[in-house]
Every structure is written in structure tokens, then in C-alpha cells.
Amino acid sequence: MAKQIGFAVVGLGTVARTSVLPAFAAIGGNSRLVAVVSGDRTKAQIVAREFKAAAYHYDELRQSLQREDVNAVYIALPNSLHCDYAVEAARAGVHVLCEPPMAITADECRRMIRTCQTNRVKLMIAYRLHVRPAVVRALGLVRAGHVGSARSGAGAGHGDDGAHESALRR
């Protein structure tokens, strides 16, 4: 069996609790949850107990990143915190998987990229809608020249079309 990638999930909001953490529990295999990091110590302890992981507070981020079994972080924090936490993880030599949007400014995005490159760690944004049929169709229309230049965009909540769930079960 290939080496398991040990993840620390940083941020225990809705996305982490309803999607990310259950996914770790469901997939097993090459990835496993080893730590959770939250601004709420009680929440961290409850979630850690439920998912059999270690609990850390945001003030203890460095400690969580220094664990030998933490190879990557999943950043599920408010958007304004993505850059600082990603940079901290990269400086610790830990790979970064971040919820979209990557950051709130282009300069922050460049800082994240530069820091990850300097520290030779991978940086990935957990964007999954690029395989959603409606997105694939829209991209095809743009590439075929049927749509002009985008000037703005907006989004709304979306249901699961099965792309994500089926991928978890593979």
C-alpha cells in the first residue's frame, strides 16, 4: 500500500463538518485525518473525538504542523485567513489544499504560490465544479466563441449532481 497522506483540517465550519471530515471517514485508503484545528477548543475536542484525530487551537497551529504524521493541511477557514494559514503551513514544509477562493487578493495568491514554491510543497485549491456538466458546457460555449468576454460573475448555492459523491466512492 502507498504511504498514507496525513491531513490536518484547519477550520471546523460548515464545509469542514458536513463535507470534508465525513469524506476522510468514508474514503480511507491513501489519506487519513490526523488533526483538527479550530478557534473553539471545545468544538475541536468534540470533532477530534468523533473523527479519531488530535485537537488543536488556532494558537497551536505550529504544533499541529510539526507532527510527523501531518503531510498536508486542508484549509477551510474564512477567505480572509487563507493566505496566512497557507503560508504558515508551507513554511513548515506541509502541502496545502485550500477551499476556494484561494485568497482575497491577487497579491495574496502570488504570496501563497511563491511561498509554496520556495518551500517545495504543493498548493491546490479544492475546486470541484470544473467537472460539473453545466460548467463544462459553459466553458465549451466560451471556447467556441459563442460567448463574449466575461465582465463579471455571480454564483449561488448548488446541489450535488453526483460528481463529488461518486468520486468519493471510487
N, C-alpha and C positions, 0 to 999 in steps of 0.2 A: 504494500500500500504506500502511496506517495505521502510525503510529510504533510501533516495537517497544518493549516494556517490558523493560528490562534488570534482571535479578534477581541478587541475591547470596543464596546459600543459607548460612545460619548454623547450623552443626551438621552433622556428617557421620556420624551414627549410622545405624542400620539403615533407618529410614524414609527418610532423605535418599538413601542409597546405593541402596536397592532400588526406590524408587518415584519420588521427586521428581526426582532427577537424570536417570534414564532418560526420564522424561516430557518434560523440557526437550529432550532429544536427539530424541525422537520427534515432537514437535508442531511445532517451528519456528514460522513464522507471526508472530503478534503478540508473542511472548515469547521471550526468549533468556537463557541463563545467562551472566553475565559475571564472577562472582566466587564463590569458596567460602571460608568462614571456619570454622576448626577450632581446637581446643585442641592439636592434634597437627600440628606443622608438616610432618612427613614425609607424613602422610595427606593434608593439604591440597594439597601439591605433587603427589602421585600422582593424586589425584582431579581436580585442576585440569588436569593434563596430559591425562588421559583425556577430559575434557569440554571442553577448549579454553577454559579460564577462568583468571582470575588467582587466586592463592592468598594467603590472609591468615591470620594467627593471631588468636585472640580479642583479644590485646593491640592488634591493628591494626584493630579494628572501625571506629573513626572514619575511618581512611584508606579503608577499603573503602566506607563510606557517602558519602565525599566525591567519589568517582568520578562524573564527569558522566554516565556510561552506567548507573549504578545508580539505578533509579527505584523499586525495591521490594525488600524482603527477604522471604525465606521462612525463618521461624524454626522449626527442627527440633531444638531443644535439650531437655534435661531440663526438666520442667514448672516447677521452681522458678526457672528462669532466664528464662522467657518475658517476664515483666513488664520486667525491667531492660533486656533487649535490645530489646524493642519500644519502650520509652520512648526509648532512645538513638537508634534509627532515626527515630522520629517527630520528635525534636528536630533531626535532621539534614535533615528535610524529605522523608524516604523513606517510601513507603507500606509497610504491614505486612501480611503474610499469615502467620498463625501456626498451627502444629499445635495440635490440641486436647489437653488442655483449655486454655482461654485463659490461665489463671493458676491459682495455688493458693488464692487467697482472693478474696472479693468486692471487698475494698478494692483489691487489685492490678488486678482487672478494671476497676474505676472509674478507677484511675490511668492505665491504658492508654488507655481511651476518652477521658478528659479531655485527655491529652497529644496524642493524635491529632487531636482536635477543635481544640485550641489551635493546632496546627501545620498544620492544614488538609490532613491526609493521611488516606487511607483505612485502616481497620483491618478485617481479615476473618479469621475462623477457618476453617481448611481442613477443615471437617466435611462429609463427603460422604454419610454414611449416611442423611441425610434423604430421599434418593430411593430407598433400598433398599426393595424390596417389603414385607418384613416390618415395617419401621419405619413405612411409610405405612399399612399395615393396622392396626398397633397404635395409631397416632395417630388413625385413624378410629374405632376402638373407644372410645378415651378421649373423643373429641369427641362421640360419640353417647350418652355416658352409661353405657356398658356396663361401665366400669371405674371404681372409686372413686379417691380421691386417692392419688397416689404417696407413699410414705413412705420408700422407699429404692430404690436401683437397683444393678445389677451388670452387668458385661459380660465378654465373653471374646473371644478372637481370632476372626476371621471370615474366611471365604474371599472371593474376589472373585466376585460374582454377575454380573459383566459390565458393571455400570453404569459403573464407573470406566474400564475399558479401552475400552469403546465410545466414551465421551465423549472420550477422548484421540485417537481416530482421526478424529473429525469435523472 
